[in-house]
Amino acid sequence: MAGTYKNYLKLLEAWPVDKYKPGRDLGEYIRDRIKLEFSTNKVRSQAEKEECDRNYVSLKKISSNHYAKLYPRKLNSSGTGLSYEQCSCILSPEILENYQRQKQLSEKVYTRPHKPVMVNEVIKYLKPSAGETFVDMTFGAGGHSTRIIEFAPNIKIYALDRDPVAHNYAKIMAEKYPGQVIPLLGRFSELPALLKEQRVLPNSIDGFIFDFGCSSMQFDVAERGFALSKDGPLDMRMDGFRCPDEPTAADVLERCTEQDLARIIKYYGEEKQYKKIARALIEARYMFKSLKTTKELARLVESVLDKDFRTDRLGRFAHSATKVFQALRIFVNNELNEINYAILIAEKYLKINGRLITISFHSLEDTVVKRHLSGNITDNAANTSSMRFQNYGKTFSHSQVVDMTESPWRMFHKHVILPSDEEIDENPRSRSAKFRAIAKVK
């Protein structure tokens, strides 16, 4: 086989490497592959020798431009319609580097790590018009904001999010739509101060949009600690490392009493086995076992509820620790209080007939919205139970009932709107979404 190897090398010497295509030159690739094949002594049998000879003949035809002479082109251009000189210019390292940079920027804007839910319903009920101003309270990756800003000209959006990762996406979108997208980093409760810095006055916003819960960006990154399917630290802070002094989920498990843990899991996770799980978490401490990762917590809860088989709304297997993770996430981020305060802020800044869109993913979030919609609030806080269960022993006059149930909101539709079957098939994470569109009427 030495003769064949020498023939290959002689042929490849006549096929110089293109230095302007580092790592992409065909001749360099073939040369490296041939040297590897012969150095490992893989060409031994007669069949392999014949195959090697056939490859040599084919390679020789390509290098001698055999097929181009056999089938001459009538047009002096490539398949793209460009000449050889134009192709060489486009494939230069400088042009390719610039193209790659532009492509990465484009992917950051258009390739959303989080797929927005019920976008068509948002546009239908928000009804964006030219020159209007909106606040996206949960910007995420900007899916809803992009559709809104592209729907009508000269729309301005204040893009709020407490997650620094989402804030970076808002900055990128602000570069694409200068003067139309204003990134704001903070929680719902920090919005009044942020809007004051932007000189935004009360009763001046045309619409608010809320997409509650976690985004796919948070669930899909193990280091954030939101998903039990990925092993990572028990963090769960939506603010990321922006507020390092805030307690993590691991801190809550380490410091809370058994009674507090039971209440958190019961009320925020709506978990029936809350006592059993809380007892197991405390016993883990006595065993000098500090729960630091999502997998450790998931395995502990799974061992406690080993006979409890659960499924989601699509009939798929649901992990027994799902509700525990939900409870810890809501507690760590103070989500329900933030939602309650956010609706009060929206009422203050919305114009009369301004629209408020809410997309919730579990009953706790939706309940807060319903309490405000029905006027069932006390001291600016949504009541924990519906009005008919408040107090059987107390009677009220008609005027008192009217005052208590008076609400500044009117709902656009009679019943809560759910995602379509087609959307659930395309985006299974939308299966729990509940959509409400309301208007400020007073």
C-alpha positions as CSV (number, residue, x, y, z in Angstrom):
1,M,0.0,0.0,0.0
2,A,3.1,2.3,0.2
3,G,2.8,3.0,-3.6
4,T,-0.9,4.0,-3.2
5,Y,0.0,6.3,-0.3
6,K,2.7,8.0,-2.3
7,N,0.3,8.5,-5.2
8,Y,-2.1,10.2,-2.8
9,L,0.5,12.5,-1.4
10,K,1.7,13.5,-4.8
11,L,-1.8,14.3,-5.9
12,L,-2.5,16.3,-2.8
13,E,0.7,18.3,-3.2
14,A,-0.8,19.6,-6.4
15,W,-3.9,20.5,-4.5
16,P,-2.8,23.4,-2.3
17,V,-4.6,24.4,0.9
18,D,-6.6,27.6,0.8
19,K,-5.2,29.7,3.7
20,Y,-8.2,32.0,3.5
21,K,-10.5,29.2,4.6
22,P,-9.0,27.9,7.9
23,G,-10.8,24.7,8.9
24,R,-13.1,24.8,5.9
25,D,-10.8,23.8,3.0
26,L,-11.7,20.5,1.3
27,G,-8.2,19.7,0.3
28,E,-6.9,20.0,3.9
29,Y,-9.7,17.9,5.2
30,I,-9.1,15.1,2.6
31,R,-5.3,15.2,3.3
32,D,-5.8,14.9,7.1
33,R,-8.3,12.0,6.6
34,I,-6.0,10.1,4.3
35,K,-3.0,10.4,6.6
36,L,-5.1,9.2,9.5
37,E,-6.3,6.2,7.5
38,F,-2.8,5.1,6.5
39,S,-1.3,5.8,9.8
40,T,-3.7,3.4,11.6
41,N,-3.0,0.7,9.0
42,K,-6.7,0.3,8.3
43,V,-6.1,-0.4,4.5
44,R,-5.2,-4.1,4.6
45,S,-7.6,-6.3,2.6
46,Q,-7.9,-6.5,-1.1
47,A,-11.4,-5.0,-1.0
48,E,-10.2,-2.0,1.0
49,K,-7.3,-1.6,-1.5
50,E,-9.8,-1.5,-4.4
51,E,-12.0,1.0,-2.6
52,C,-8.9,3.1,-1.9
53,D,-8.0,3.1,-5.6
54,R,-11.5,4.1,-6.6
55,N,-11.3,7.0,-4.2
56,Y,-7.9,8.0,-5.7
57,V,-9.4,8.1,-9.2
58,S,-12.3,10.2,-8.1
59,L,-10.1,12.6,-6.2
60,K,-7.9,12.9,-9.2
61,K,-10.8,13.8,-11.5
62,I,-12.0,16.4,-9.1
63,S,-8.5,18.0,-8.7
64,S,-8.0,18.1,-12.5
65,N,-11.4,19.8,-13.0
66,H,-12.5,16.7,-15.1
67,Y,-16.2,17.2,-14.6
68,A,-16.1,21.0,-15.3
69,K,-14.4,20.2,-18.7
70,L,-16.9,17.4,-19.4
71,Y,-19.9,19.5,-18.6
72,P,-19.0,23.1,-19.3
73,R,-21.2,25.9,-17.7
74,K,-22.9,28.3,-20.1
75,L,-23.1,31.0,-17.5
76,N,-19.9,32.3,-15.7
77,S,-21.5,32.3,-12.3
78,S,-22.2,30.1,-9.3
79,G,-25.5,28.5,-8.4
80,T,-26.4,31.7,-6.5
81,G,-26.0,33.8,-9.6
82,L,-22.8,35.4,-8.3
83,S,-19.5,35.4,-10.2
84,Y,-16.4,33.7,-8.9
85,E,-14.9,37.0,-7.7
86,Q,-18.2,37.9,-5.9
87,C,-18.2,34.5,-4.1
88,S,-14.6,34.9,-3.1
89,C,-15.4,38.4,-1.6
90,I,-18.4,37.1,0.3
91,L,-16.4,34.2,1.7
92,S,-13.5,36.3,2.9
93,P,-12.7,36.0,6.7
94,E,-13.7,39.6,7.4
95,I,-17.1,39.3,5.7
96,L,-17.8,35.9,7.4
97,E,-16.9,37.3,10.8
98,N,-19.2,40.2,10.4
99,Y,-22.0,37.9,9.1
100,Q,-21.5,35.7,12.2
101,R,-21.7,38.7,14.5
102,Q,-24.9,39.9,12.8
103,K,-26.4,36.4,12.9
104,Q,-25.7,36.1,16.7
105,L,-27.4,39.5,17.3
106,S,-30.4,38.4,15.2
107,E,-30.7,35.2,17.0
108,K,-30.7,37.0,20.3
109,V,-33.7,39.1,19.2
110,Y,-35.7,36.6,17.1
111,T,-34.8,33.2,18.5
112,R,-36.7,33.4,21.7
113,P,-35.7,31.1,24.5
114,H,-39.2,31.5,25.9
115,K,-42.2,31.0,23.6
116,P,-45.0,33.5,24.5
117,V,-48.4,32.2,25.4
118,M,-51.7,33.2,23.8
119,V,-50.2,36.0,21.7
120,N,-53.2,36.2,19.4
121,E,-55.6,36.7,22.3
122,V,-53.3,39.4,23.7
123,I,-53.5,41.4,20.4
124,K,-57.2,40.8,20.1
125,Y,-58.2,42.3,23.5
126,L,-55.3,44.8,23.9
127,K,-56.1,46.4,20.5
128,P,-52.8,48.3,20.1
129,S,-53.2,51.5,18.1
130,A,-50.7,54.0,16.7
131,G,-49.1,56.2,19.4
132,E,-50.3,54.2,22.4
133,T,-48.2,53.4,25.4
134,F,-48.1,50.0,27.2
135,V,-46.3,48.4,30.1
136,D,-45.1,44.8,29.7
137,M,-44.9,43.9,33.4
138,T,-43.2,40.5,32.6
139,F,-41.0,41.1,29.6
140,G,-39.2,37.8,29.6
141,A,-37.8,37.3,26.1
142,G,-40.0,40.0,24.6
143,G,-42.5,37.7,22.7
144,H,-45.6,39.7,23.6
145,S,-43.9,43.1,23.3
146,T,-42.5,42.2,19.8
147,R,-46.0,41.4,18.5
148,I,-47.5,44.5,20.1
149,I,-44.8,46.9,18.7
150,E,-45.1,45.4,15.2
151,F,-48.9,45.6,15.2
152,A,-49.1,49.4,14.9
153,P,-46.6,52.3,14.4
154,N,-45.2,54.5,17.0
155,I,-46.1,52.3,20.0
156,K,-44.1,52.8,23.2
157,I,-43.5,49.9,25.6
158,Y,-42.0,50.0,29.1
159,A,-40.4,46.6,29.4
160,L,-40.2,45.6,33.0
161,D,-38.7,42.4,34.4
162,R,-37.0,41.6,37.7
163,D,-34.7,39.0,36.0
164,P,-31.4,40.5,34.8
165,V,-31.3,38.0,31.9
166,A,-34.7,39.2,30.6
167,H,-33.5,42.8,31.1
168,N,-30.6,42.1,28.7
169,Y,-33.1,40.9,26.1
170,A,-35.1,44.1,26.7
171,K,-31.9,46.1,26.0
172,I,-31.3,44.3,22.8
173,M,-34.8,44.9,21.7
174,A,-34.4,48.6,22.6
175,E,-31.5,48.8,20.2
176,K,-33.7,47.5,17.4
177,Y,-36.6,49.9,18.4
178,P,-34.9,53.0,19.7
179,G,-37.2,55.3,21.6
180,Q,-40.0,52.7,21.5
181,V,-38.8,50.1,24.0
182,I,-37.6,51.4,27.4
183,P,-36.0,48.6,29.5
184,L,-36.8,48.7,33.2
185,L,-35.2,46.4,35.8
186,G,-37.2,45.7,38.9
187,R,-40.1,44.0,40.6
188,F,-43.7,45.0,40.3
189,S,-43.5,46.9,43.5
190,E,-40.6,48.9,42.2
191,L,-42.5,50.1,39.1
192,P,-43.8,53.4,40.5
193,A,-40.2,54.6,41.2
194,L,-39.0,53.4,37.8
195,L,-41.9,55.2,36.0
196,K,-41.2,58.3,38.0
197,E,-37.7,58.4,36.7
198,Q,-39.2,58.2,33.2
199,R,-41.6,61.1,34.1
200,V,-44.6,58.9,33.5
201,L,-47.7,60.3,35.1
202,P,-50.8,58.5,36.6
203,N,-53.7,57.8,34.2
204,S,-51.4,58.0,31.2
205,I,-50.9,54.3,30.2
206,D,-53.1,52.6,27.6
207,G,-52.5,49.0,28.6
208,F,-50.8,46.6,31.0
209,I,-49.9,43.0,30.2
210,F,-49.0,40.4,32.8
211,D,-47.6,36.9,32.0
212,F,-47.3,35.5,35.5
213,G,-45.1,32.6,36.6
214,C,-41.7,31.4,35.5
215,S,-40.3,31.7,31.9
216,S,-38.7,28.9,30.0
217,M,-35.4,30.8,30.4
218,Q,-35.6,30.2,34.1
219,F,-36.8,26.6,33.9
220,D,-34.3,25.5,31.3
221,V,-31.2,26.8,33.2
222,A,-30.2,24.3,35.9
223,E,-28.2,26.9,37.8
224,R,-31.4,28.9,38.5
225,G,-32.8,26.0,40.6
226,F,-36.4,26.3,39.3
227,A,-36.8,22.9,37.5
228,L,-36.7,19.6,39.4
229,S,-35.8,17.9,36.1
230,K,-32.4,19.6,36.1
231,D,-29.9,19.2,38.9
232,G,-28.8,22.6,40.2
233,P,-28.5,24.7,43.3
234,L,-31.8,25.3,45.2
235,D,-31.9,29.0,44.4
236,M,-35.2,29.9,42.8
237,R,-34.7,33.7,43.0
238,M,-36.2,35.4,40.0
239,D,-33.9,38.4,40.7
240,G,-30.9,36.1,40.1
241,F,-27.9,37.5,41.8
242,R,-29.2,41.1,41.7
243,C,-30.3,40.8,45.3
244,P,-27.6,38.6,46.9
245,D,-29.0,39.2,50.5
246,E,-32.4,37.7,49.6
247,P,-32.9,34.1,50.9
248,T,-32.8,31.2,48.5
249,A,-35.0,28.1,48.6
250,A,-32.1,26.3,50.3
251,D,-32.1,29.0,53.1
252,V,-35.9,28.5,53.6
253,L,-35.6,24.8,53.9
254,E,-32.7,25.2,56.4
255,R,-34.2,27.9,58.7
256,C,-38.0,27.6,58.7
257,T,-39.8,25.7,61.4
258,E,-41.9,22.6,60.6
259,Q,-45.1,24.6,61.1
260,D,-43.9,27.3,58.7
261,L,-42.8,24.8,56.1
262,A,-46.2,23.0,56.3
263,R,-48.0,26.3,55.8
264,I,-45.9,27.2,52.8
265,I,-46.4,23.9,51.1
266,K,-50.1,23.8,52.0
267,Y,-51.1,27.3,50.8
268,Y,-48.6,28.1,48.1
269,G,-48.3,24.6,46.7
270,E,-51.9,23.4,47.4
271,E,-50.3,20.1,48.4
272,K,-52.5,17.7,50.4
273,Q,-49.6,15.8,51.9
274,Y,-48.0,19.0,53.3
275,K,-47.6,17.7,56.9
276,K,-45.9,14.5,55.8
277,I,-43.5,16.5,53.5
278,A,-42.7,19.1,56.2
279,R,-41.9,16.4,58.7
280,A,-39.5,14.7,56.3
281,L,-37.7,18.0,55.6
282,I,-37.2,18.6,59.3
283,E,-36.0,15.0,59.8
284,A,-33.5,15.6,57.1
285,R,-31.9,18.3,59.2
286,Y,-31.6,16.0,62.2
287,M,-29.8,13.5,60.0
288,F,-27.3,16.3,59.3
289,K,-28.5,16.4,55.7
290,S,-28.5,19.9,54.2
291,L,-30.6,20.1,51.1
292,K,-28.7,22.2,48.6
293,T,-29.7,20.9,45.1
294,T,-32.9,20.4,43.2
295,K,-32.3,16.7,42.8
296,E,-31.8,16.2,46.5
297,L,-35.1,17.9,47.3
298,A,-36.9,16.0,44.5
299,R,-35.6,12.6,45.7
300,L,-36.6,13.3,49.3
301,V,-40.2,14.3,48.4
302,E,-40.4,11.3,46.0
303,S,-39.3,9.0,48.8
304,V,-42.0,10.4,51.1
305,L,-44.7,10.1,48.4
306,D,-43.5,6.9,46.7
307,K,-47.0,5.5,46.3
308,D,-48.5,8.7,44.9
309,F,-48.7,8.5,41.1
310,R,-49.7,11.8,39.5
311,T,-50.4,13.1,36.0
312,D,-50.8,16.5,34.5
313,R,-53.7,17.8,32.4
314,L,-52.3,16.2,29.3
315,G,-52.2,12.8,31.1
316,R,-48.4,12.9,31.3
317,F,-46.5,11.8,34.4
318,A,-46.1,14.6,36.9
319,H,-43.4,14.4,39.5
320,S,-44.6,14.3,43.1
321,A,-42.4,17.2,44.1
322,T,-43.8,19.7,41.5
323,K,-46.1,21.4,44.0
324,V,-43.4,21.7,46.6
325,F,-41.2,23.4,44.1
326,Q,-44.0,25.7,43.2
327,A,-44.6,26.6,46.9
328,L,-41.0,27.4,47.5
329,R,-40.7,29.5,44.4
330,I,-43.8,31.6,45.3
331,F,-42.6,32.1,48.8
332,V,-39.0,33.0,47.9
333,N,-40.1,35.6,45.3
334,N,-43.2,36.9,47.3
335,E,-45.1,36.4,44.1
336,L,-48.7,36.7,45.3
337,N,-48.1,40.0,47.2
338,E,-46.3,41.3,44.2
339,I,-49.2,40.4,41.9
340,N,-51.7,42.1,44.3
341,Y,-49.7,45.3,44.4
342,A,-49.1,45.2,40.7
343,I,-52.8,45.3,39.9
344,L,-53.2,48.3,42.3
345,I,-50.4,50.0,40.4
346,A,-52.0,49.2,37.0
347,E,-55.3,50.8,38.3
348,K,-53.4,54.0,39.2
349,Y,-51.5,54.4,35.9
350,L,-54.2,53.2,33.4
351,K,-56.4,55.7,31.5
352,I,-60.1,55.3,31.7
353,N,-61.0,52.4,29.4
354,G,-57.4,51.3,29.5
355,R,-56.9,47.5,29.1
356,L,-55.3,45.1,31.5
357,I,-54.3,41.6,30.3
358,T,-53.4,38.8,32.7
359,I,-52.2,35.3,31.9
360,S,-51.9,33.1,35.0
361,F,-50.8,29.5,35.3
362,H,-52.3,28.3,38.6
363,S,-55.3,29.1,40.7
364,L,-53.4,31.2,43.3
365,E,-52.4,33.8,40.7
366,D,-55.8,33.8,39.1
367,T,-57.6,34.1,42.4
368,V,-55.8,37.4,43.2
369,V,-56.9,38.7,39.8
370,K,-60.5,37.6,40.4
371,R,-60.7,39.2,43.8
372,H,-59.7,42.6,42.3
373,L,-62.1,42.1,39.4
374,S,-65.0,41.5,41.8
375,G,-64.0,44.2,44.3
376,N,-63.3,41.6,47.0
377,I,-60.4,43.5,48.5
378,T,-59.8,44.8,52.0
379,D,-57.2,47.5,52.8
380,N,-55.8,47.2,49.2
381,A,-55.3,43.4,49.6
382,A,-57.2,40.6,47.9
383,N,-59.2,38.6,50.4
384,T,-58.3,35.0,50.9
385,S,-61.9,33.7,50.4
386,S,-64.9,34.7,48.3
387,M,-67.5,37.1,49.8
388,R,-70.2,34.5,50.5
389,F,-67.9,32.8,53.0
390,Q,-66.8,36.0,54.8
391,N,-69.1,36.2,57.8
392,Y,-72.5,34.6,58.2
393,G,-73.3,36.4,61.4
394,K,-73.0,39.9,60.1
395,T,-75.5,41.8,58.0
396,F,-75.0,44.8,55.7
397,S,-77.2,47.4,54.2
398,H,-77.6,47.7,50.5
399,S,-75.4,50.8,50.3
400,Q,-72.6,49.0,52.3
401,V,-72.8,46.0,49.9
402,V,-72.5,48.3,46.9
403,D,-69.5,50.1,48.4
404,M,-67.8,46.8,49.3
405,T,-68.4,45.2,45.9
406,E,-67.7,48.3,43.8
407,S,-64.9,47.5,41.3
408,P,-63.1,49.8,38.9
409,W,-62.8,46.9,36.5
410,R,-65.0,45.4,33.8
411,M,-64.3,42.1,32.1
412,F,-64.3,41.9,28.3
413,H,-65.5,38.3,28.2
414,K,-67.8,36.3,30.4
415,H,-65.6,33.3,31.2
416,V,-61.9,32.8,31.5
417,I,-60.2,32.0,28.2
418,L,-58.0,28.9,27.8
419,P,-55.4,28.2,25.1
420,S,-56.5,26.3,22.0
421,D,-55.7,22.7,21.5
422,E,-53.4,23.7,18.6
423,E,-51.4,26.0,20.9
424,I,-51.1,23.3,23.6
425,D,-49.8,20.9,21.0
426,E,-47.2,23.4,19.8
427,N,-46.3,24.6,23.3
428,P,-47.2,22.1,26.1
429,R,-46.2,24.7,28.8
430,S,-49.3,26.7,27.8
431,R,-51.7,24.0,29.0
432,S,-52.3,25.6,32.4
433,A,-52.7,29.2,31.1
434,K,-55.8,31.2,32.1
435,F,-56.4,34.4,30.1
436,R,-58.4,37.4,31.4
437,A,-58.8,40.8,29.7
438,I,-60.3,43.6,31.7
439,A,-60.8,47.4,31.3
440,K,-60.6,50.2,33.8
441,V,-64.0,51.9,33.9
442,K,-63.7,54.3,36.8
